[in-house]
C-alpha cells in the first residue's frame, strides 16, 4: 500500500512538471534570450501595447522611439516581444483599389440620422 501511494505521488509530480513547470521555464528562457539579443533598430512591443523602434540599450533599460522624435525609456523586462521584419518576397503591393464588399450599402441620408 505504501509503495502505491509513493508511486501515485511521483506520477502526479511528473505530470505537473511536464504540464506546468517545464513550459513556463522554457517560455522564461526564450524571453530572457530575446531581451539579451535586443539591439538598436529592432521593432518591439511593450507589455503595455506600445510599438516602437529600439534606439538604445542599457543594462536594465531600453530606449524606444514610439513616434518621430518621441523616445521613452522602458525596463527591459517590459518588452513583450520583438516584431519580426516583414518578409518581402520581391512582389510589389498591388496598387489597385479594392472592390467594395457589398453593393447593398446604406444610403448616406440614413446614416446621418443615426
WOVENVEN-V937148 format. One record per run of one state. SS is the DSSP state (helix for helix, strand for strand, loop for the rest). FROM is the first residue (numbers start at 0). TO is the last residue. Records with the same first field share a line. If there is no record, write none. Layout:
SS = FROM-TO ; FROM-TO
//
This chain:
loop = 0-0 ; 36-41 ; 46-49 ; 57-59 ; 67-68 ; 82-106 ; 113-113
helix = 1-35 ; 75-77 ; 107-112
strand = 42-45 ; 50-56 ; 60-66 ; 69-74 ; 78-81
//
